[in-house]
């Protein structure tokens, strides 16, 4: 099973499933295509955008489970 972790880069997450982009966009991460965002971890992005990283991970991983 695929799973998103705190230490994964945004680029890695997007490669797992393009449907995850919508969740990230809804969390306020509107610059997913920016080169710098590709080298930012999920934990760093959550911190910068003021989101609880565990809540974000739950959303991302729940999506992956439902997409199986």
C-alpha positions as CSV (number, residue, x, y, z in Angstrom):
1,X,0.0,0.0,0.0
2,X,1.2,3.5,-0.8
3,X,1.6,5.9,2.1
4,X,2.5,9.5,2.4
5,X,5.0,10.4,5.2
6,X,6.1,13.7,6.8
7,X,9.5,13.4,5.2
8,X,8.4,13.0,1.6
9,X,8.9,15.7,-0.9
10,X,5.9,17.3,-2.5
11,X,7.2,16.1,-5.9
12,X,7.3,12.5,-4.6
13,X,3.8,12.8,-3.3
14,X,2.4,14.1,-6.6
15,X,4.1,11.2,-8.5
16,X,2.2,8.7,-6.3
17,X,-1.2,9.8,-7.5
18,X,-2.2,13.0,-9.3
19,X,-5.4,13.1,-7.3
20,X,-3.4,14.1,-4.2
21,X,-2.8,17.5,-5.8
22,X,-6.4,18.5,-5.2
23,X,-6.0,17.8,-1.4
24,X,-2.8,19.8,-1.3
25,X,-4.4,22.7,-3.3
26,X,-7.4,22.7,-0.9
27,X,-4.9,23.0,2.0
28,X,-3.6,26.2,0.5
29,X,-0.6,24.9,-1.4
30,X,-1.3,26.6,-4.7
31,X,2.2,26.6,-6.0
32,X,2.7,22.8,-6.5
33,X,4.4,23.4,-9.8
34,X,7.0,25.8,-8.4
35,X,10.5,24.3,-8.4
36,X,11.0,25.1,-4.7
37,X,7.9,23.3,-3.7
38,X,9.2,20.1,-5.3
39,X,12.1,20.2,-2.8
40,X,9.8,20.9,0.2
41,X,8.7,18.1,2.5
42,X,5.0,17.6,3.5
43,X,6.0,18.5,7.1
44,X,7.7,21.7,5.9
45,X,4.8,22.7,3.6
46,X,2.2,22.1,6.4
47,X,4.2,24.3,8.7
48,X,4.6,27.1,6.2
49,X,0.9,27.0,5.4
50,X,-0.2,26.7,9.0
51,X,-1.7,23.2,8.8
52,X,-1.5,20.4,11.2
53,X,0.8,17.9,9.4
54,X,-1.0,14.9,10.9
55,X,-4.4,16.1,9.7
56,X,-2.9,16.6,6.2
57,X,-1.3,13.2,6.2
58,X,-4.6,11.6,7.3
59,X,-6.4,13.3,4.3
60,X,-3.7,12.2,1.8
61,X,-3.5,8.6,3.1
62,X,-7.3,8.2,3.3
63,X,-7.5,9.3,-0.4
64,X,-4.8,6.7,-1.3
65,X,-6.7,4.0,0.6
66,X,-10.0,4.8,-1.2
67,X,-8.2,4.8,-4.6
68,X,-7.0,1.2,-4.3
